Amino acid sequence: MPLIQVDLDRALYDDKHEQLSSEIHQAQIDVLGIPADDLFQVFRPREPGEIKFDPTYGGVDRQSLVIVTMTMVHMYSAATKRKLFEAITSRWAALGVRPEDVQICVVEVGFEDWWAGK
């Protein structure tokens, strides 16, 4: 049950949040094998100037920044997480979001750290 939180410019949110949501969810289904009804996402649109970043850090040419924080149970290999990152960024690239403008962070917890309503 990954919990996805996405911080992004308000204009991008207003224009494409449904497609971004659908594509990140499908990437999880394809790569992690989560059930189709395992959908838990929070989009936080930000006004200009609220997301601060260095446009050239690490030799990457960033024009904007979309921050994706994924909280999930520690159960996936590094290779699987890498495949997930690549699936998300390639799907979003088809929507016009440059991979260079996406930062993804996984926060891993134990099964005992979740409450899902029962």
Secondary structure, DSSP 8 states (H G I E B T S, - for coil): --EEEEEEEHHHHHHHHHHHHHHHHHHHHHHH---TT---EEEEEE-TTSS---TTGGG---SS-EEEEEEEES---HHHHHHHHHHHHHHHHTTT--GGGEEEEEEEE-GGG-----
